[in-house]
Amino acid sequence: MDNDHPCYVGDLGIGPNPKLHELVRDSDLLIVAGARMGEVTSGGYRLLEIPVTKQKLIHIHPGTDELGRVYRGSLLINASMPRFAEALEKIEPVGSLVWAERTLRARESYEAFQEPPEVPGDLNLARVIVHMREVLPKDALITNGAGIYSAWGHRFYRFHGFPSQLGPISGAMGYGFPASLAAKLVFPEREAVCLAGDGCFQMNGQEMATAVQYGLNIIVLVVNNGMYGTIRMHQEKNYPGRVYGTELKNPDFVALARAYGAYGERVERTSDFPDAFEKARSENRPALLELVVDPEALTPNTTLSEFREAASRRKD
């Protein structure tokens, strides 16, 4: 495609991303590989026309029930990502040198995107995730529930094979912890780590008893910022100064884990995480690490105050 008619290749993005949304809308071809074209990836079904997009749409997905479910598409391909990649390897792209330059730039952009930004507070969740991806084996199982904290895991962790991630499709809080137990039951020889927000963990935290009872040596990282972060973000964006019902009075998560018979440790600084994580991995029992995160560090790109200030300016 020429510069006046760009081609967008990949996922449609997660959450509000005006620049990405503009790029998608201005494209004349979308190649969506592996992503469900649901509410989150389609910007609440507002990013693309339904049922026929103005762009030509090529959608590749392993589930036949997903293809054409909302968006009809110009070409629908029922294939898993490994099989699709194998088929692509046999195709010589037109303009190989140009393609090589584009893929090199895309890779550089991807790696730059995964560089941890500086954020408020003593614990940088991005650097925690980067450490995990550096020390965990490639077949490690990562699970998460629903919450703004999960964006850090999705952005900064690197998945190397299938199956290696479990997350909710419909935004269900509390999913990650019981999912990690199920993953460990199916693959007992593989390490399992759950990312959970403080509110998310309390939805099903009692399953720690199940983990201890059956010797399921998972590690759950409870990201404690003292609030329901996703809902708080929407409050600050749409109703600045009108925060209601999103602050949390949390228990002592470490004491709770120990009461169940699991290993527990509180981590308040980024520099303390590597030792705490290694200790949790070596305990040979379920483990919980409470990560104390500054409430201001709501997303990798935007602080809580910046959301509030932007909303106030729009209101004025």
N, C-alpha and C positions, 0 to 999 in steps of 0.2 A: 504494500500500500504506500501511496505517497504521503507527504506530510499534511496535505489538506484533508486526507481521508485516512486517519490512523487506524491501525488494528490493535485491539486490546486483547491480550492473551493472558488467561489465568483466572484466579478467583475474583469475584466482584467486590471483595473487601468486606470488612466487618466494622460496623458502627459508622458514625458520622465522619465522612472524609470528603470534603467539598472538592478538592483537587482531583481525587480519584473518580468521584462521581461525574465531574465535568468531562474527564477523559473518556469514561465509558459512554456518556451520552453523545459525545462528538465522534465516536468511532463508527465505522461502517461494517465492522466484523468483530464479533465476540467469540472467542474460543474458551469455553468454560470446561476445564478438565478436573473432574473428581468432586466438584462442589455441588451440594444441593442448592437449587435455586429457590430457596425459601425466604422467609421474612427477613432474616438478618443479612444474608448475602445480596438481597435485592433492594436494600434500603427501605424495608417496610412495604415492598411491592410498589414503590413509587419511582424507582430508578429506571425501569423498563416498561414499555407498553405491554398490556395483556390482552389477548393471549399471543399476539404476533408482534414481536419487537420490530422497531424500524431498522435495526441493524440485522445483518445476516447473523444467525446464531448457530454455532456448532457446540453441542453439549455432549460431553463424554462422561458416563457414569456407570458404575457396576450394577445399579439397581434399575430394573425395567420399570418399576412403579414410579420412579422419579422422572424419567425421561418423558417430556411432554405433559407432565402433570399440571403445570401452570403456564409454561412458555412452550409453544409448539416447536420452534426451532427449524432452521433450514436443513440441518443434518444432525440426527440423533444417533449416537454411537454407544451401544451397550458393551462396555468393556471395563475390566479392572485397570488401574493405573499401570501396574507392571506389564500386563499384556499390551496395553496401548503404547507404552514406551518401547516395547520390543518391536512393534509394528512400525513405529516412527523411525527406528534406527535403520530400517531397510530403505528409507526414502531419502534420496539425495535432494536437498533443498535447492530451489532456484536461486541463483546468486549466492553461492556458498560463502564468499568472502564477506558480503554484506551481512549475511546471517550470522557468521562468526563474530563480527564486530558487535552486532546487536545483542547476541547472547552474552558476550563478554561484559558489555555495559550493564546488562540486566543482572548478571552475577555480582558485579561490583556494587550495584545499587542494593541488591539483597543483603550483601555482607555489611554494607554501611548501615542499613536499616536495623541490623541485629547488634550494632554497637551500643552498649548500655549508656543511656544519657545520664547526666547529673540530675538528681532529684532531691527534694527536701528530706531531711531526717538522717538518722545514723545508719539505717538499713536500706540499701538499694536493692529492691526486689529483682531488678534486671540482672544485676551481678550475681545474685543468688541463683537465678535460672541458668546463667551462663556457666557457673561452676558445676551445676548439676549436669549439664550437657557435656562437660569436659570429663567428668569422672564416672558417670554411669555407663554401663555397657550399652551397646547399640540396640540390644533387644529388650531394654528396660521398658516397663509398662507405666505409662503416665495417665492419670485420670484427673478429671476436674468436674466441679459442679458449675452452676451458673452464677456469675458475678463479674464485676469489673476487674477483679484480680486475675481472672482467667486470661485476659488479654496479654498479660505479661508472659505467661507460659507459652501462649500461642506464638508470640512474636520472637521470643528469645531462645526457646528450646528448638532443637532440630531432631525431627523424627527420621529414622533411617530404614524402617521396614514396617510391614503390615502383618499382623495387627500389633500396634504399640500405643494406641491412644483410645481412651474412652471418655466421651463427653456427652452432655445432654443435647438432643436435637431441639426440644421445645422449651429450652430455658428453665429447666427444673432445678431449683435449688436443692442441695443435699444429695445430689446424684453421685458426686465424685468418691465419697468415702465408701459406701456400699459397693460401688463399681470396682474399687480397688480390691476389695475382698473377693469379689467374683473373679476378677482377673487372676488373682493369686491362686485361687482354687483350680482354675483351668490350666494355668502355667506356673506350678509351684517352684520350678527351677529358675524362674526369672524374677528380677527385682521389680517391685511395684511401689510407686510413689504417687501420692494423692495431693493435689493442690486444692485447698479449701479456704474460702473466706471465713471470718469468724461467725457471721450469721449463717453462712452455708453449712459449716460444720455442725452447728447446733441443731440443724434439722434432723440429722441422723447420727449424731455423735455417740449415741448409746450403742451403736454397732461395734464400738471398741470392745465391748464384752464378747461379741462374737469372734472378733479377731484374736483375742486372748484365749478364748475357749478352744479354738481350733488351730492355734499356733500359726496364724497367718501373719507372717513377718513383713507387714507393709510399713511404710513411713508416710505419715500425713503431715504436711506443712500447713499449719493454720496461719493464714495471713490476717493478723489482728490490727485493724485500723479503727475499731470501735464504732462501726456503723455499717448499714446496708449501703455499700458504695455506689452501686448502679442507680438505685432509687434516689440517693442523695444527689448524684450527678444531674439527674433529670430535674430534681427540685431546684437546684442552683441555676440550671440553664433556663428553666421556664418560669420559675417563681422565686427569684432571688430574694433572700431575707425571710422566706416563709418555709423554713425547715420544720418538718413534722414527722414524728414517728420513725425516724431513721437512725437515731442514736442508740447504741447498744450498751447495756450494763453486762459485761461479759464475766464469766466465771474465771477462776484460775485454771487455765487449760492444762498447765503442767501438772498441778495437783490432781485434776480430774483424770488425766491419763494414768498417773501413778495409782490412783484409787482403783482403777480397773486392772492393774497389774502390768501396764505397759510402761515403756521408757518414756520419760518426758523431760524436755529442756526448753528454757526460754532463751531466745536469741534476739538481742537488741542492736547489734552492730554487724555490718557486713563482714568485717574481718573475723568475727566469731563463728560465722556459719560453716566454713569448711571443716573445722574440728568437730562441731556439733553434728554435722551431717555424717561424717565418718564414724563417729561414736554410735549414732543411730543405726547405721548400716551394719555395725559389728555386734549389736546387742542380741541378735538371734531371738527377737521377740517383737511384737508390734511397738512402734515408736511414734511419738508426736513431738514435733518441734514448733513452738509458738514463735512466729516471726512478728516482732513489734514494728509496725510500719506507720510512718507519719501520715495522718489523715490528708495532708496537703498533697501527698504523692498519689493522686487518684489514678492517673494514667501516665504512660511513659512520656507523653507530650504536653499535657496540660494539668496544672495544679487545680485544686479545689477553688482557690481564690480567683484564679484566672477564669474559670467557668462563671463564677459569680459576677466578676467585674464585666465580662463580656455581655452577660445578660442584663446587667444594670444599664450599660451603655445603650443597648437596643431599646430598653424600656424608656430611657430618657429621650 
